[in-house]
């Protein structure tokens, strides 16, 4: 009888000390710049400074391959990182496949997902910038939970606008946010001008990530003590998640193996990028070939049915425009129970790789 799974673990001293930036290795022209929502001209650093601290601006624009992870962030990562890699032997037997199947387990984080990998550094940099609270949007609640956790680590408040259908379907995710001290509001809400307008047009609107993003941005614009944080798509968010793939590469060495295929779920892009970008980087630098498969939800098929175009990240058109695969900023997904992975657009870096 063979083991059902084999675990490959790294020690705390083996954890990554830098984030990996795929932009350093991508061939061709630089990534298309984000555009000002009013002028449709490329965002300047001064304009970006209205919504994010300087270190995050630097990471958003950087073409450096490695960016150092601050000690304060690494200390919090160490609560659950490095996360384990498993070989799923029972699944291999059930499928009758000669393939060797491995999976990276991010469920050991305090909120049960990969999202704290970026929530913690974003909270850290906003704290250094003098912000006393964070505001954000969330779909099924994983990002909202991570934001609430990160805010509590740094003694900050947290306001989360949660897509209404998930707010109603997932009360325990909301309870987790509130346990960490956050205030969670169903979106669209009557708290913002954007929310009131949408409810006036459609009182039964189930909400969308685009709407929740607009509400969070409006709340941010009205309170200078708040820092706006986002859970996916942006370059710096994808950057922070690459601790996953860097660890996986080292763990594959322990397994004396290497993947032919890397599979990741794709909503806004952070999960997919976090696992796959370090492998893609090795390939681009002359390493072994690897094929990346992005698995998207049928309810929000951004990559297969979206078009590549400049589009707003939010329904209310308050935030910048990004060149990406998009279903349109007005897209409202069906009210399925699997409330995550419902962004209308995906990260520009992911779009560039497709």
C-alpha positions in Angstrom: 0.0 0.0 0.0 1.5 3.3 -1.0 1.0 6.7 0.7 -2.0 8.6 -0.5 0.1 11.7 -0.9 3.7 12.8 -0.4 4.5 16.1 1.2 7.5 18.3 0.2 8.2 21.0 2.7 10.8 23.7 3.0 12.2 25.1 6.2 11.5 28.7 7.3 15.1 29.6 6.3 14.2 28.4 2.7 11.4 30.9 2.3 11.9 33.4 -0.6 13.5 36.7 0.4 12.4 38.5 -2.8 9.4 38.7 -5.0 9.8 37.7 -8.7 8.9 40.3 -11.4 7.9 38.6 -14.7 8.1 42.0 -16.5 11.9 41.7 -16.3 11.9 38.7 -18.6 9.1 39.4 -21.0 10.2 39.9 -24.6 9.0 42.7 -26.8 7.6 46.1 -26.1 7.0 47.3 -22.5 3.6 46.6 -20.9 1.0 49.1 -22.1 0.6 51.8 -19.4 -2.5 52.4 -17.3 -4.6 55.4 -18.4 -6.1 58.3 -16.5 -9.9 57.7 -16.3 -10.6 61.4 -17.2 -8.0 62.2 -19.7 -7.2 58.7 -21.1 -3.6 59.7 -21.1 -0.9 57.4 -19.4 -1.0 57.7 -15.7 1.9 59.7 -14.2 3.7 58.7 -11.0 2.1 61.8 -9.3 -1.4 60.6 -10.3 -0.6 57.1 -9.1 0.5 58.6 -5.8 -3.1 59.6 -5.1 -4.1 55.9 -4.7 -1.0 54.0 -3.6 2.2 54.5 -1.5 5.5 55.1 -3.3 6.9 51.6 -2.8 3.8 50.1 -4.5 4.1 52.5 -7.3 7.7 51.5 -7.8 6.7 47.8 -7.8 3.8 48.5 -10.2 6.2 50.1 -12.7 9.4 48.1 -12.1 11.2 46.0 -14.6 13.7 44.7 -12.0 13.7 40.9 -11.7 13.8 40.6 -8.0 12.3 43.0 -5.4 13.2 42.5 -1.7 10.5 41.5 0.7 10.6 43.7 3.8 11.6 41.9 7.1 8.2 42.9 8.7 6.4 41.2 5.9 8.6 38.1 6.0 8.0 37.7 9.7 4.2 37.6 9.1 4.6 35.3 6.1 6.5 32.9 8.5 3.2 32.2 10.3 2.4 29.8 7.6 5.0 30.0 4.8 6.6 28.2 3.2 3.4 26.4 2.3 3.6 22.6 1.5 3.6 21.0 -1.9 1.9 17.6 -2.2 2.0 14.8 -4.7 -1.6 13.5 -5.0 -1.0 9.8 -5.4 -4.6 8.7 -4.6 -5.9 11.1 -7.3 -3.4 9.6 -9.7 -4.7 6.1 -9.0 -8.3 7.1 -9.2 -7.7 8.7 -12.6 -5.6 5.7 -13.8 -3.1 8.2 -15.2 0.7 7.8 -15.7 0.9 11.6 -14.9 2.5 12.7 -11.6 0.1 15.3 -10.1 1.3 17.8 -7.6 -0.6 20.6 -5.8 0.5 23.6 -3.8 -1.5 24.0 -0.7 -2.2 27.6 0.4 -5.0 26.8 2.8 -2.7 27.0 5.9 -2.9 30.8 5.8 -5.0 32.3 8.7 -7.8 33.1 6.2 -7.5 29.9 4.2 -6.3 31.2 0.9 -3.4 32.8 -1.0 -4.7 36.3 -0.6 -2.7 37.4 2.6 0.4 37.1 0.4 -0.4 40.5 -1.0 -2.7 41.9 1.7 0.1 42.0 4.3 2.6 43.9 2.2 -0.1 46.3 1.0 -1.2 47.0 4.6 2.5 47.4 5.6 3.3 50.0 3.0 0.0 51.9 3.7 0.8 51.9 7.4 4.3 53.4 6.6 2.6 56.0 4.5 0.6 57.2 7.6 -2.8 55.6 6.7 -4.9 54.4 9.7 -7.4 52.3 7.8 -7.9 50.2 4.6 -10.8 50.0 2.2 -11.4 47.5 -0.5 -13.9 45.3 -2.4 -14.3 41.6 -2.3 -16.3 38.9 -4.2 -16.7 35.7 -2.3 -14.9 37.2 0.7 -11.4 35.7 0.5 -9.8 39.0 -0.3 -11.9 40.9 2.2 -10.9 38.4 4.9 -7.2 38.8 4.0 -7.5 42.6 4.1 -9.2 42.4 7.5 -6.4 40.1 8.8 -3.7 42.4 7.4 -5.3 45.5 8.9 -5.5 43.8 12.3 -1.8 42.9 12.1 -0.8 46.6 11.7 -3.5 48.1 14.0 -5.6 49.6 11.2 -9.3 49.6 10.5 -10.8 47.9 7.5 -13.9 48.6 5.4 -14.9 46.0 2.9 -17.6 46.3 0.2 -18.7 42.7 -0.6 -20.7 41.7 -3.7 -24.2 41.5 -2.4 -25.1 38.0 -3.6 -22.0 36.6 -1.8 -22.7 38.7 1.3 -26.1 36.9 1.5 -24.8 33.5 0.5 -21.7 33.4 2.6 -22.4 34.7 6.1 -19.5 32.9 7.7 -17.0 34.7 5.4 -18.5 37.9 6.5 -18.3 36.8 10.1 -14.5 36.1 9.6 -13.9 39.6 8.4 -15.8 41.0 11.4 -13.9 38.8 13.7 -10.7 40.5 12.5 -12.3 43.9 13.1 -13.5 44.8 9.6 -16.8 46.5 8.7 -18.4 44.6 5.8 -21.1 46.2 3.6 -23.2 44.5 0.9 -22.6 46.1 -2.5 -24.3 47.9 -4.2 -25.1 49.9 -1.1 -26.7 53.2 -0.1 -23.3 54.4 1.4 -22.0 55.7 -1.9 -23.2 57.7 -4.9 -22.3 54.9 -7.2 -24.2 52.4 -5.1 -27.3 54.6 -4.8 -27.4 55.2 -8.6 -27.2 51.4 -9.3 -29.9 50.6 -6.8 -32.2 53.3 -8.2 -31.9 51.6 -11.6 -32.0 48.1 -10.3 -33.1 47.6 -6.7 -32.5 43.9 -6.9 -29.0 44.1 -8.4 -26.9 41.2 -7.1 -23.7 43.2 -7.4 -20.4 42.7 -9.1 -16.8 43.2 -8.4 -16.8 46.2 -10.7 -19.5 47.8 -8.6 -17.9 47.0 -5.3 -14.6 48.4 -6.6 -16.3 51.7 -7.5 -17.8 51.9 -4.0 -14.5 51.2 -2.4 -12.8 53.8 -4.6 -15.4 56.4 -3.8 -15.1 55.8 0.0 -11.3 56.0 -0.4 -11.6 59.4 -2.2 -13.6 60.8 0.7 -11.3 59.9 3.5 -7.6 60.8 3.4 -6.8 58.4 6.3 -7.8 55.4 4.2 -5.5 53.4 2.0 -7.1 51.6 -1.0 -5.9 48.0 -1.5 -6.8 45.5 -4.2 -6.7 41.8 -4.3 -5.8 40.9 -7.9 -4.9 42.0 -11.4 -2.4 44.9 -10.7 1.3 44.2 -11.3 2.3 44.7 -7.7 -0.4 42.2 -6.5 0.8 39.5 -9.0 4.3 40.2 -7.9 3.6 39.6 -4.2 2.0 36.2 -5.0 5.1 34.8 -6.7 6.3 33.5 -3.3 4.0 30.6 -4.2 5.7 29.6 -7.5 9.2 30.3 -6.1 8.6 27.8 -3.3 7.1 25.3 -5.7 10.2 25.4 -7.9 12.4 24.5 -4.8 9.9 21.8 -3.7 10.0 20.2 -7.2 13.7 20.0 -6.7 13.1 18.1 -3.5 10.7 15.8 -5.5 13.4 15.4 -8.2 10.8 16.3 -10.7 9.7 19.2 -12.9 6.2 20.0 -14.3 5.3 19.8 -18.0 2.1 21.6 -17.2 1.2 24.2 -14.6 -2.5 24.8 -13.9 -4.0 27.7 -12.0 -7.5 29.2 -11.6 -7.9 32.6 -13.2 -10.2 35.3 -11.9 -8.3 38.6 -11.7 -5.0 36.7 -12.2 -3.2 36.6 -8.8 -3.6 32.9 -8.1 -2.5 31.9 -11.6 0.4 34.4 -11.7 1.6 33.5 -8.3 2.1 29.9 -9.2 3.0 30.1 -12.9 5.1 33.3 -13.3 8.3 31.9 -11.6 8.1 28.9 -13.9 7.5 31.1 -16.9 10.4 33.2 -15.9 12.7 30.2 -15.9 11.5 29.2 -19.3 12.0 32.7 -20.7 15.6 32.7 -19.3 16.4 29.5 -21.3 15.2 26.9 -18.8 12.9 24.0 -19.3 9.7 24.3 -21.3 6.4 24.5 -19.4 2.8 24.9 -20.6 0.5 27.0 -18.4 -3.2 26.4 -18.4 -5.5 29.0 -17.0 -8.8 27.6 -15.7 -11.6 30.2 -15.7 -15.2 30.2 -14.6 -17.9 29.6 -17.2 -19.9 32.3 -15.5 -17.2 34.9 -16.2 -15.0 33.7 -19.1 -12.7 36.6 -19.4 -9.9 35.0 -21.3 -11.9 33.0 -23.8 -14.8 35.4 -24.5 -13.4 38.7 -23.4 -11.6 41.1 -25.9 -8.2 42.7 -25.4 -8.9 46.4 -25.0 -8.4 49.3 -22.7 -11.2 49.2 -20.1 -12.0 50.4 -16.6 -11.4 48.2 -13.7 -14.6 49.4 -12.0 -18.2 49.9 -13.1 -18.4 53.5 -12.0 -15.3 54.4 -14.1 -13.5 56.0 -11.1 -10.3 54.0 -11.5 -7.7 53.8 -14.3 -8.1 52.0 -17.6 -6.0 48.9 -18.2 -5.2 47.1 -21.5 -6.4 43.6 -20.7 -8.8 40.8 -21.6 -12.2 42.2 -20.5 -15.9 41.4 -20.7 -16.7 45.1 -20.2 -16.8 47.1 -17.0 -20.6 47.0 -17.0 -20.6 43.2 -16.9 -22.7 41.7 -14.1 -22.1 37.9 -13.7 -24.9 35.5 -12.9 -25.6 35.0 -9.1 -23.9 31.6 -8.8 -22.8 30.4 -5.4 -19.2 30.2 -6.3 -18.9 33.9 -5.8 -15.2 34.4 -6.4 -13.3 34.6 -9.8 -15.9 37.0 -11.1 -13.8 40.0 -12.2 -14.8 41.3 -15.7 -11.1 41.8 -16.5 -7.9 40.0 -15.8 -4.4 41.3 -15.0 -2.6 43.1 -17.9 0.5 40.9 -17.2 -1.6 37.8 -17.6 -3.2 39.1 -20.8 0.3 39.8 -22.1 1.3 36.2 -21.6 -1.8 34.6 -23.3 
